């Protein structure tokens, strides 16, 4: 069975640390963009639903 080796930050070169930080920032930005996209999608769906309801109410009132 192999032993697990845990390195502290002193064993990691600056470029490796910088790359990890860059990847972490990249993932964070992608997650934020995904949240914004999801919010916009739901917002558009609500707008379509609102217009549909308004049209249905207008038609109902015309018939009555």
PQR file with spaces between the fields and no chain letter, atoms N, CA, C, O and H, PARSE charges and radii, in Angstrom:
ATOM       1  N    UNK     1       0.841   -1.172    0.000 -0.4000 1.5000
ATOM       2  CA   UNK     1       0.000    0.000    0.000 -0.0000 2.0000
ATOM       3  C    UNK     1       0.891    1.241    0.000  0.5500 1.7000
ATOM       4  O    UNK     1       1.837    1.335    0.782 -0.5500 1.4000
ATOM       5  N    UNK     2       0.576    2.200   -0.893 -0.4000 1.5000
ATOM       6  CA   UNK     2       1.417    3.389   -0.986 -0.0000 2.0000
ATOM       7  C    UNK     2       1.004    4.421    0.049  0.5500 1.7000
ATOM       8  O    UNK     2      -0.178    4.619    0.331 -0.5500 1.4000
ATOM       9  H    UNK     2      -0.192    2.123   -1.528  0.4000 1.0000
ATOM      10  N    UNK     3       2.016    5.070    0.603 -0.4000 1.5000
ATOM      11  CA   UNK     3       1.737    6.131    1.568 -0.0000 2.0000
ATOM      12  C    UNK     3       1.345    7.395    0.817  0.5500 1.7000
ATOM      13  O    UNK     3       1.863    7.675   -0.265 -0.5500 1.4000
ATOM      14  H    UNK     3       2.976    4.909    0.374  0.4000 1.0000
ATOM      15  N    UNK     4       0.439    8.141    1.394 -0.4000 1.5000
ATOM      16  CA   UNK     4       0.047    9.407    0.791 -0.0000 2.0000
ATOM      17  C    UNK     4       1.029   10.479    1.230  0.5500 1.7000
ATOM      18  O    UNK     4       1.392   10.573    2.402 -0.5500 1.4000
ATOM      19  H    UNK     4       0.018    7.914    2.272  0.4000 1.0000
ATOM      20  N    UNK     5       1.440   11.267    0.287 -0.4000 1.5000
ATOM      21  CA   UNK     5       2.380   12.345    0.578 -0.0000 2.0000
ATOM      22  C    UNK     5       1.634   13.659    0.468  0.5500 1.7000
ATOM      23  O    UNK     5       0.952   13.917   -0.524 -0.5500 1.4000
ATOM      24  H    UNK     5       1.145   11.191   -0.665  0.4000 1.0000
ATOM      25  N    UNK     6       1.763   14.468    1.469 -0.4000 1.5000
ATOM      26  CA   UNK     6       1.116   15.770    1.471 -0.0000 2.0000
ATOM      27  C    UNK     6       2.196   16.841    1.450  0.5500 1.7000
ATOM      28  O    UNK     6       3.059   16.891    2.327 -0.5500 1.4000
ATOM      29  H    UNK     6       2.317   14.259    2.275  0.4000 1.0000
ATOM      30  N    UNK     7       2.135   17.692    0.442 -0.4000 1.5000
ATOM      31  CA   UNK     7       3.119   18.758    0.329 -0.0000 2.0000
ATOM      32  C    UNK     7       2.541   20.055    0.860  0.5500 1.7000
ATOM      33  O    UNK     7       1.371   20.365    0.636 -0.5500 1.4000
ATOM      34  H    UNK     7       1.434   17.651   -0.270  0.4000 1.0000
ATOM      35  N    UNK     8       3.355   20.797    1.553 -0.4000 1.5000
ATOM      36  CA   UNK     8       2.896   22.120    1.952 -0.0000 2.0000
ATOM      37  C    UNK     8       3.284   23.113    0.859  0.5500 1.7000
ATOM      38  O    UNK     8       3.935   22.744   -0.118 -0.5500 1.4000
ATOM      39  H    UNK     8       4.306   20.546    1.735  0.4000 1.0000
ATOM      40  N    UNK     9       2.887   24.351    1.023 -0.4000 1.5000
ATOM      41  CA   UNK     9       3.076   25.356   -0.021 -0.0000 2.0000
ATOM      42  C    UNK     9       4.547   25.614   -0.334  0.5500 1.7000
ATOM      43  O    UNK     9       4.872   26.060   -1.435 -0.5500 1.4000
ATOM      44  H    UNK     9       2.357   24.650    1.817  0.4000 1.0000
ATOM      45  N    UNK    10       5.430   25.344    0.607 -0.4000 1.5000
ATOM      46  CA   UNK    10       6.841   25.618    0.372 -0.0000 2.0000
ATOM      47  C    UNK    10       7.444   24.683   -0.674  0.5500 1.7000
ATOM      48  O    UNK    10       8.491   24.991   -1.243 -0.5500 1.4000
ATOM      49  H    UNK    10       5.166   24.982    1.501  0.4000 1.0000
ATOM      50  N    UNK    11       6.799   23.548   -0.934 -0.4000 1.5000
ATOM      51  CA   UNK    11       7.307   22.598   -1.914 -0.0000 2.0000
ATOM      52  C    UNK    11       6.761   22.853   -3.322  0.5500 1.7000
ATOM      53  O    UNK    11       7.170   22.202   -4.283 -0.5500 1.4000
ATOM      54  H    UNK    11       5.948   23.298   -0.472  0.4000 1.0000
ATOM      55  N    UNK    12       5.842   23.797   -3.430 -0.4000 1.5000
ATOM      56  CA   UNK    12       5.205   24.069   -4.716 -0.0000 2.0000
ATOM      57  C    UNK    12       5.811   25.339   -5.305  0.5500 1.7000
ATOM      58  O    UNK    12       5.920   26.360   -4.627 -0.5500 1.4000
ATOM      59  H    UNK    12       5.509   24.326   -2.649  0.4000 1.0000
ATOM      60  N    UNK    13       6.198   25.264   -6.561 -0.4000 1.5000
ATOM      61  CA   UNK    13       6.813   26.423   -7.196 -0.0000 2.0000
ATOM      62  C    UNK    13       5.779   27.530   -7.408  0.5500 1.7000
ATOM      63  O    UNK    13       4.574   27.279   -7.418 -0.5500 1.4000
ATOM      64  H    UNK    13       6.109   24.434   -7.112  0.4000 1.0000
ATOM      65  N    UNK    14       6.268   28.744   -7.576 -0.4000 1.5000
ATOM      66  CA   UNK    14       5.367   29.876   -7.789 -0.0000 2.0000
ATOM      67  C    UNK    14       4.520   29.720   -9.056  0.5500 1.7000
ATOM      68  O    UNK    14       3.326   30.020   -9.029 -0.5500 1.4000
ATOM      69  H    UNK    14       7.247   28.948   -7.568  0.4000 1.0000
ATOM      70  N    UNK    15       5.112   29.256  -10.172 -0.4000 1.5000
ATOM      71  CA   UNK    15       4.272   29.075  -11.366 -0.0000 2.0000
ATOM      72  C    UNK    15       3.126   28.084  -11.145  0.5500 1.7000
ATOM      73  O    UNK    15       2.020   28.277  -11.650 -0.5500 1.4000
ATOM      74  H    UNK    15       6.082   29.013  -10.194  0.4000 1.0000
ATOM      75  N    UNK    16       3.402   27.032  -10.393 -0.4000 1.5000
ATOM      76  CA   UNK    16       2.345   26.046  -10.118 -0.0000 2.0000
ATOM      77  C    UNK    16       1.265   26.675   -9.257  0.5500 1.7000
ATOM      78  O    UNK    16       0.074   26.489   -9.509 -0.5500 1.4000
ATOM      79  H    UNK    16       4.300   26.875   -9.983  0.4000 1.0000
ATOM      80  N    UNK    17       1.681   27.424   -8.234 -0.4000 1.5000
ATOM      81  CA   UNK    17       0.715   28.100   -7.360 -0.0000 2.0000
ATOM      82  C    UNK    17      -0.095   29.112   -8.161  0.5500 1.7000
ATOM      83  O    UNK    17      -1.314   29.194   -8.008 -0.5500 1.4000
ATOM      84  H    UNK    17       2.648   27.575   -8.029  0.4000 1.0000
ATOM      85  N    UNK    18       0.572   29.877   -9.006 -0.4000 1.5000
ATOM      86  CA   UNK    18      -0.118   30.873   -9.835 -0.0000 2.0000
ATOM      87  C    UNK    18      -1.115   30.198  -10.768  0.5500 1.7000
ATOM      88  O    UNK    18      -2.224   30.696  -10.960 -0.5500 1.4000
ATOM      89  H    UNK    18       1.562   29.811   -9.130  0.4000 1.0000
ATOM      90  N    UNK    19      -0.725   29.074  -11.346 -0.4000 1.5000
ATOM      91  CA   UNK    19      -1.613   28.334  -12.240 -0.0000 2.0000
ATOM      92  C    UNK    19      -2.845   27.841  -11.482  0.5500 1.7000
ATOM      93  O    UNK    19      -3.966   27.931  -11.984 -0.5500 1.4000
ATOM      94  H    UNK    19       0.176   28.670  -11.190  0.4000 1.0000
ATOM      95  N    UNK    20      -2.636   27.326  -10.285 -0.4000 1.5000
ATOM      96  CA   UNK    20      -3.774   26.857   -9.479 -0.0000 2.0000
ATOM      97  C    UNK    20      -4.719   28.004   -9.158  0.5500 1.7000
ATOM      98  O    UNK    20      -5.938   27.855   -9.238 -0.5500 1.4000
ATOM      99  H    UNK    20      -1.726   27.253   -9.877  0.4000 1.0000
ATOM     100  N    UNK    21      -4.147   29.159   -8.790 -0.4000 1.5000
ATOM     101  CA   UNK    21      -4.984   30.318   -8.479 -0.0000 2.0000
ATOM     102  C    UNK    21      -5.744   30.785   -9.716  0.5500 1.7000
ATOM     103  O    UNK    21      -6.910   31.169   -9.627 -0.5500 1.4000
ATOM     104  H    UNK    21      -3.156   29.280   -8.724  0.4000 1.0000
ATOM     105  N    UNK    22      -5.081   30.750  -10.866 -0.4000 1.5000
ATOM     106  CA   UNK    22      -5.712   31.164  -12.116 -0.0000 2.0000
ATOM     107  C    UNK    22      -6.866   30.225  -12.452  0.5500 1.7000
ATOM     108  O    UNK    22      -7.937   30.677  -12.859 -0.5500 1.4000
ATOM     109  H    UNK    22      -4.133   30.438  -10.939  0.4000 1.0000
ATOM     110  N    UNK    23      -6.657   28.938  -12.288 -0.4000 1.5000
ATOM     111  CA   UNK    23      -7.710   27.955  -12.560 -0.0000 2.0000
ATOM     112  C    UNK    23      -8.875   28.157  -11.597  0.5500 1.7000
ATOM     113  O    UNK    23     -10.036   28.077  -11.999 -0.5500 1.4000
ATOM     114  H    UNK    23      -5.787   28.570  -11.957  0.4000 1.0000
ATOM     115  N    UNK    24      -8.567   28.417  -10.331 -0.4000 1.5000
ATOM     116  CA   UNK    24      -9.623   28.655   -9.340 -0.0000 2.0000
ATOM     117  C    UNK    24     -10.447   29.881   -9.718  0.5500 1.7000
ATOM     118  O    UNK    24     -11.675   29.850   -9.651 -0.5500 1.4000
ATOM     119  H    UNK    24      -7.624   28.482  -10.005  0.4000 1.0000
ATOM     120  N    UNK    25      -9.770   30.965  -10.117 -0.4000 1.5000
ATOM     121  CA   UNK    25     -10.482   32.177  -10.549 -0.0000 2.0000
ATOM     122  C    UNK    25     -11.329   31.884  -11.781  0.5500 1.7000
ATOM     123  O    UNK    25     -12.471   32.333  -11.877 -0.5500 1.4000
ATOM     124  H    UNK    25      -8.772   30.990  -10.171  0.4000 1.0000
ATOM     125  N    UNK    26     -10.770   31.132  -12.720 -0.4000 1.5000
ATOM     126  CA   UNK    26     -11.480   30.786  -13.955 -0.0000 2.0000
ATOM     127  C    UNK    26     -12.760   30.012  -13.632  0.5500 1.7000
ATOM     128  O    UNK    26     -13.822   30.306  -14.180 -0.5500 1.4000
ATOM     129  H    UNK    26      -9.842   30.767  -12.642  0.4000 1.0000
ATOM     130  N    UNK    27     -12.658   29.036  -12.753 -0.4000 1.5000
ATOM     131  CA   UNK    27     -13.828   28.245  -12.364 -0.0000 2.0000
ATOM     132  C    UNK    27     -14.859   29.130  -11.672  0.5500 1.7000
ATOM     133  O    UNK    27     -16.057   29.005  -11.927 -0.5500 1.4000
ATOM     134  H    UNK    27     -11.795   28.797  -12.308  0.4000 1.0000
ATOM     135  N    UNK    28     -14.399   30.020  -10.799 -0.4000 1.5000
ATOM     136  CA   UNK    28     -15.308   30.924  -10.092 -0.0000 2.0000
ATOM     137  C    UNK    28     -16.056   31.819  -11.092  0.5500 1.7000
ATOM     138  O    UNK    28     -17.267   32.009  -10.971 -0.5500 1.4000
ATOM     139  H    UNK    28     -13.426   30.121  -10.592  0.4000 1.0000
ATOM     140  N    UNK    29     -15.337   32.363  -12.071 -0.4000 1.5000
ATOM     141  CA   UNK    29     -15.967   33.216  -13.080 -0.0000 2.0000
ATOM     142  C    UNK    29     -16.974   32.421  -13.908  0.5500 1.7000
ATOM     143  O    UNK    29     -18.068   32.908  -14.193 -0.5500 1.4000
ATOM     144  H    UNK    29     -14.353   32.209  -12.169  0.4000 1.0000
ATOM     145  N    UNK    30     -16.610   31.209  -14.292 -0.4000 1.5000
ATOM     146  CA   UNK    30     -17.549   30.370  -15.049 -0.0000 2.0000
ATOM     147  C    UNK    30     -18.825   30.100  -14.248  0.5500 1.7000
ATOM     148  O    UNK    30     -19.926   30.118  -14.800 -0.5500 1.4000
ATOM     149  H    UNK    30     -15.721   30.813  -14.061  0.4000 1.0000
ATOM     150  N    UNK    31     -18.674   29.852  -12.956 -0.4000 1.5000
ATOM     151  CA   UNK    31     -19.844   29.619  -12.106 -0.0000 2.0000
ATOM     152  C    UNK    31     -20.721   30.860  -12.028  0.5500 1.7000
ATOM     153  O    UNK    31     -21.947   30.766  -12.082 -0.5500 1.4000
ATOM     154  H    UNK    31     -17.780   29.837  -12.508  0.4000 1.0000
ATOM     155  N    UNK    32     -20.086   32.031  -11.901 -0.4000 1.5000
ATOM     156  CA   UNK    32     -20.854   33.275  -11.841 -0.0000 2.0000
ATOM     157  C    UNK    32     -21.587   33.518  -13.156  0.5500 1.7000
ATOM     158  O    UNK    32     -22.750   33.922  -13.158 -0.5500 1.4000
ATOM     159  H    UNK    32     -19.090   32.108  -11.857  0.4000 1.0000
ATOM     160  N    UNK    33     -20.906   33.272  -14.271 -0.4000 1.5000
ATOM     161  CA   UNK    33     -21.554   33.437  -15.569 -0.0000 2.0000
ATOM     162  C    UNK    33     -22.724   32.475  -15.724  0.5500 1.7000
ATOM     163  O    UNK    33     -23.758   32.828  -16.292 -0.5500 1.4000
ATOM     164  H    UNK    33     -19.961   32.944  -14.269  0.4000 1.0000
ATOM     165  N    UNK    34     -22.557   31.277  -15.226 -0.4000 1.5000
ATOM     166  CA   UNK    34     -23.626   30.290  -15.291 -0.0000 2.0000
ATOM     167  C    UNK    34     -24.838   30.764  -14.488  0.5500 1.7000
ATOM     168  O    UNK    34     -25.979   30.612  -14.924 -0.5500 1.4000
ATOM     169  H    UNK    34     -21.717   30.990  -14.765  0.4000 1.0000
ATOM     170  N    UNK    35     -24.579   31.342  -13.304 -0.4000 1.5000
ATOM     171  CA   UNK    35     -25.674   31.865  -12.477 -0.0000 2.0000
ATOM     172  C    UNK    35     -26.386   33.003  -13.187  0.5500 1.7000
ATOM     173  O    UNK    35     -27.615   33.079  -13.162 -0.5500 1.4000
ATOM     174  H    UNK    35     -23.652   31.465  -12.950  0.4000 1.0000
ATOM     175  N    UNK    36     -25.618   33.895  -13.825 -0.4000 1.5000
ATOM     176  CA   UNK    36     -26.217   35.014  -14.551 -0.0000 2.0000
ATOM     177  C    UNK    36     -27.054   34.505  -15.716  0.5500 1.7000
ATOM     178  O    UNK    36     -28.171   34.969  -15.942 -0.5500 1.4000
ATOM     179  H    UNK    36     -24.620   33.833  -13.845  0.4000 1.0000
ATOM     180  N    UNK    37     -26.499   33.542  -16.454 -0.4000 1.5000
ATOM     181  CA   UNK    37     -27.215   32.979  -17.591 -0.0000 2.0000
ATOM     182  C    UNK    37     -28.522   32.324  -17.128  0.5500 1.7000
ATOM     183  O    UNK    37     -29.565   32.480  -17.763 -0.5500 1.4000
ATOM     184  H    UNK    37     -25.592   33.165  -16.270  0.4000 1.0000
ATOM     185  N    UNK    38     -28.450   31.597  -16.025 -0.4000 1.5000
ATOM     186  CA   UNK    38     -29.652   30.942  -15.489 -0.0000 2.0000
ATOM     187  C    UNK    38     -30.686   31.984  -15.084  0.5500 1.7000
ATOM     188  O    UNK    38     -31.875   31.829  -15.361 -0.5500 1.4000
ATOM     189  H    UNK    38     -27.603   31.469  -15.509  0.4000 1.0000
ATOM     190  N    UNK    39     -30.227   33.054  -14.423 -0.4000 1.5000
ATOM     191  CA   UNK    39     -31.142   34.126  -14.004 -0.0000 2.0000
ATOM     192  C    UNK    39     -31.797   34.768  -15.221  0.5500 1.7000
ATOM     193  O    UNK    39     -33.005   35.004  -15.226 -0.5500 1.4000
ATOM     194  H    UNK    39     -29.260   33.180  -14.197  0.4000 1.0000
ATOM     195  N    UNK    40     -31.008   35.050  -16.249 -0.4000 1.5000
ATOM     196  CA   UNK    40     -31.555   35.671  -17.466 -0.0000 2.0000
ATOM     197  C    UNK    40     -32.560   34.748  -18.142  0.5500 1.7000
ATOM     198  O    UNK    40     -33.593   35.197  -18.639 -0.5500 1.4000
ATOM     199  H    UNK    40     -30.026   34.859  -16.245  0.4000 1.0000
ATOM     200  N    UNK    41     -32.253   33.469  -18.157 -0.4000 1.5000
ATOM     201  CA   UNK    41     -33.164   32.502  -18.767 -0.0000 2.0000
ATOM     202  C    UNK    41     -34.497   32.485  -18.033  0.5500 1.7000
ATOM     203  O    UNK    41     -35.557   32.521  -18.659 -0.5500 1.4000
ATOM     204  H    UNK    41     -31.414   33.104  -17.754  0.4000 1.0000
ATOM     205  N    UNK    42     -34.443   32.430  -16.690 -0.4000 1.5000
ATOM     206  CA   UNK    42     -35.679   32.451  -15.910 -0.0000 2.0000
ATOM     207  C    UNK    42     -36.421   33.769  -16.095  0.5500 1.7000
ATOM     208  O    UNK    42     -37.650   33.794  -16.154 -0.5500 1.4000
ATOM     209  H    UNK    42     -33.583   32.401  -16.181  0.4000 1.0000
ATOM     210  N    UNK    43     -35.674   34.858  -16.186 -0.4000 1.5000
ATOM     211  CA   UNK    43     -36.290   36.161  -16.389 -0.0000 2.0000
ATOM     212  C    UNK    43     -37.026   36.207  -17.727  0.5500 1.7000
ATOM     213  O    UNK    43     -38.149   36.706  -17.803 -0.5500 1.4000
ATOM     214  H    UNK    43     -34.675   34.838  -16.138  0.4000 1.0000
ATOM     215  N    UNK    44     -36.397   35.688  -18.775 -0.4000 1.5000
ATOM     216  CA   UNK    44     -37.057   35.644  -20.082 -0.0000 2.0000
ATOM     217  C    UNK    44     -38.296   34.754  -20.054  0.5500 1.7000
ATOM     218  O    UNK    44     -39.322   35.085  -20.648 -0.5500 1.4000
ATOM     219  H    UNK    44     -35.485   35.282  -18.713  0.4000 1.0000
ATOM     220  N    UNK    45     -38.192   33.633  -19.367 -0.4000 1.5000
ATOM     221  CA   UNK    45     -39.356   32.735  -19.263 -0.0000 2.0000
ATOM     222  C    UNK    45     -40.508   33.434  -18.555  0.5500 1.7000
ATOM     223  O    UNK    45     -41.665   33.293  -18.953 -0.5500 1.4000
ATOM     224  H    UNK    45     -37.358   33.364  -18.884  0.4000 1.0000
ATOM     225  N    UNK    46     -40.191   34.191  -17.501 -0.4000 1.5000
ATOM     226  CA   UNK    46     -41.237   34.923  -16.786 -0.0000 2.0000
ATOM     227  C    UNK    46     -41.867   35.991  -17.669  0.5500 1.7000
ATOM     228  O    UNK    46     -43.077   36.207  -17.608 -0.5500 1.4000
ATOM     229  H    UNK    46     -39.251   34.305  -17.178  0.4000 1.0000
ATOM     230  N    UNK    47     -41.062   36.660  -18.488 -0.4000 1.5000
ATOM     231  CA   UNK    47     -41.593   37.677  -19.397 -0.0000 2.0000
ATOM     232  C    UNK    47     -42.549   37.042  -20.418  0.5500 1.7000
ATOM     233  O    UNK    47     -43.616   37.585  -20.704 -0.5500 1.4000
ATOM     234  H    UNK    47     -40.079   36.484  -18.538  0.4000 1.0000
ATOM     235  N    UNK    48     -42.151   35.891  -20.958 -0.4000 1.5000
ATOM     236  CA   UNK    48     -43.016   35.197  -21.914 -0.0000 2.0000
ATOM     237  C    UNK    48     -44.308   34.776  -21.229  0.5500 1.7000
ATOM     238  O    UNK    48     -45.389   34.934  -21.795 -0.5500 1.4000
ATOM     239  H    UNK    48     -41.284   35.450  -20.726  0.4000 1.0000
ATOM     240  N    UNK    49     -44.206   34.249  -20.032 -0.4000 1.5000
ATOM     241  CA   UNK    49     -45.392   33.834  -19.288 -0.0000 2.0000
ATOM     242  C    UNK    49     -46.305   35.030  -19.013  0.5500 1.7000
ATOM     243  O    UNK    49     -47.524   34.935  -19.157 -0.5500 1.4000
ATOM     244  H    UNK    49     -43.327   34.121  -19.573  0.4000 1.0000
ATOM     245  N    UNK    50     -45.712   36.145  -18.621 -0.4000 1.5000
ATOM     246  CA   UNK    50     -46.494   37.356  -18.358 -0.0000 2.0000
ATOM     247  C    UNK    50     -47.240   37.809  -19.617  0.5500 1.7000
ATOM     248  O    UNK    50     -48.427   38.128  -19.554 -0.5500 1.4000
ATOM     249  H    UNK    50     -44.721   36.223  -18.504  0.4000 1.0000
ATOM     250  N    UNK    51     -46.548   37.836  -20.754 -0.4000 1.5000
ATOM     251  CA   UNK    51     -47.196   38.247  -22.004 -0.0000 2.0000
ATOM     252  C    UNK    51     -48.324   37.300  -22.386  0.5500 1.7000
ATOM     253  O    UNK    51     -49.376   37.734  -22.853 -0.5500 1.4000
ATOM     254  H    UNK    51     -45.583   37.576  -20.804  0.4000 1.0000
ATOM     255  N    UNK    52     -48.102   36.008  -22.185 -0.4000 1.5000
ATOM     256  CA   UNK    52     -49.129   35.015  -22.499 -0.0000 2.0000
ATOM     257  C    UNK    52     -50.364   35.227  -21.631  0.5500 1.7000
ATOM     258  O    UNK    52     -51.491   35.190  -22.126 -0.5500 1.4000
ATOM     259  H    UNK    52     -47.247   35.656  -21.805  0.4000 1.0000
ATOM     260  N    UNK    53     -50.152   35.447  -20.355 -0.4000 1.5000
ATOM     261  CA   UNK    53     -51.278   35.666  -19.438 -0.0000 2.0000
ATOM     262  C    UNK    53     -52.022   36.943  -19.825  0.5500 1.7000
ATOM     263  O    UNK    53     -53.252   36.965  -19.847 -0.5500 1.4000
ATOM     264  H    UNK    53     -49.237   35.477  -19.954  0.4000 1.0000
ATOM     265  N    UNK    54     -51.274   38.003  -20.128 -0.4000 1.5000
ATOM     266  CA   UNK    54     -51.914   39.264  -20.532 -0.0000 2.0000
ATOM     267  C    UNK    54     -52.755   39.067  -21.797  0.5500 1.7000
ATOM     268  O    UNK    54     -53.879   39.562  -21.880 -0.5500 1.4000
ATOM     269  H    UNK    54     -50.274   37.984  -20.110  0.4000 1.0000
ATOM     270  N    UNK    55     -52.214   38.351  -22.771 -0.4000 1.5000
ATOM     271  CA   UNK    55     -52.958   38.098  -24.011 -0.0000 2.0000
ATOM     272  C    UNK    55     -54.211   37.274  -23.736  0.5500 1.7000
ATOM     273  O    UNK    55     -55.276   37.552  -24.288 -0.5500 1.4000
ATOM     274  H    UNK    55     -51.300   37.949  -22.704  0.4000 1.0000
ATOM     275  N    UNK    56     -54.083   36.268  -22.889 -0.4000 1.5000
ATOM     276  CA   UNK    56     -55.245   35.431  -22.560 -0.0000 2.0000
ATOM     277  C    UNK    56     -56.320   36.242  -21.845  0.5500 1.7000
ATOM     278  O    UNK    56     -57.509   36.079  -22.119 -0.5500 1.4000
ATOM     279  H    UNK    56     -53.217   36.042  -22.441  0.4000 1.0000
ATOM     280  N    UNK    57     -55.909   37.106  -20.940 -0.4000 1.5000
ATOM     281  CA   UNK    57     -56.885   37.945  -20.227 -0.0000 2.0000
ATOM     282  C    UNK    57     -57.563   38.889  -21.220  0.5500 1.7000
ATOM     283  O    UNK    57     -58.780   39.072  -21.169 -0.5500 1.4000
ATOM     284  H    UNK    57     -54.943   37.238  -20.718  0.4000 1.0000
ATOM     285  N    UNK    58     -56.784   39.487  -22.123 -0.4000 1.5000
ATOM     286  CA   UNK    58     -57.345   40.405  -23.115 -0.0000 2.0000
ATOM     287  C    UNK    58     -58.350   39.674  -23.997  0.5500 1.7000
ATOM     288  O    UNK    58     -59.419   40.217  -24.278 -0.5500 1.4000
ATOM     289  H    UNK    58     -55.796   39.337  -22.164  0.4000 1.0000
ATOM     290  N    UNK    59     -58.039   38.467  -24.439 -0.4000 1.5000
ATOM     291  CA   UNK    59     -58.965   37.680  -25.273 -0.0000 2.0000
ATOM     292  C    UNK    59     -60.232   37.341  -24.489  0.5500 1.7000
ATOM     293  O    UNK    59     -61.343   37.430  -25.012 -0.5500 1.4000
ATOM     294  H    UNK    59     -57.171   38.026  -24.210  0.4000 1.0000
ATOM     295  N    UNK    60     -60.048   36.952  -23.231 -0.4000 1.5000
ATOM     296  CA   UNK    60     -61.202   36.598  -22.393 -0.0000 2.0000
ATOM     297  C    UNK    60     -62.132   37.790  -22.235  0.5500 1.7000
ATOM     298  O    UNK    60     -63.352   37.644  -22.298 -0.5500 1.4000
ATOM     299  H    UNK    60     -59.145   36.880  -22.806  0.4000 1.0000
ATOM     300  N    UNK    61     -61.551   38.980  -22.028 -0.4000 1.5000
ATOM     301  CA   UNK    61     -62.375   40.170  -21.852 -0.0000 2.0000
ATOM     302  C    UNK    61     -63.076   40.574  -23.153  0.5500 1.7000
ATOM     303  O    UNK    61     -64.174   41.131  -23.120 -0.5500 1.4000
ATOM     304  H    UNK    61     -60.559   39.098  -21.977  0.4000 1.0000
ATOM     305  N    UNK    62     -62.446   40.296  -24.295 -0.4000 1.5000
ATOM     306  CA   UNK    62     -63.083   40.596  -25.576 -0.0000 2.0000
ATOM     307  C    UNK    62     -64.283   39.695  -25.817  0.5500 1.7000
ATOM     308  O    UNK    62     -65.294   40.125  -26.373 -0.5500 1.4000
ATOM     309  H    UNK    62     -61.555   39.844  -24.322  0.4000 1.0000
ATOM     310  N    UNK    63     -64.163   38.441  -25.395 -0.4000 1.5000
ATOM     311  CA   UNK    63     -65.233   37.470  -25.610 -0.0000 2.0000
ATOM     312  C    UNK    63     -66.409   37.770  -24.687  0.5500 1.7000
ATOM     313  O    UNK    63     -67.567   37.616  -25.075 -0.5500 1.4000
ATOM     314  H    UNK    63     -63.341   38.092  -24.944  0.4000 1.0000
ATOM     315  N    UNK    64     -66.109   38.192  -23.481 -0.4000 1.5000
ATOM     316  CA   UNK    64     -67.169   38.408  -22.482 -0.0000 2.0000
ATOM     317  C    UNK    64     -68.067   39.552  -22.794  0.5500 1.7000
ATOM     318  O    UNK    64     -68.993   39.835  -22.035 -0.5500 1.4000
ATOM     319  H    UNK    64     -65.168   38.317  -23.166  0.4000 1.0000
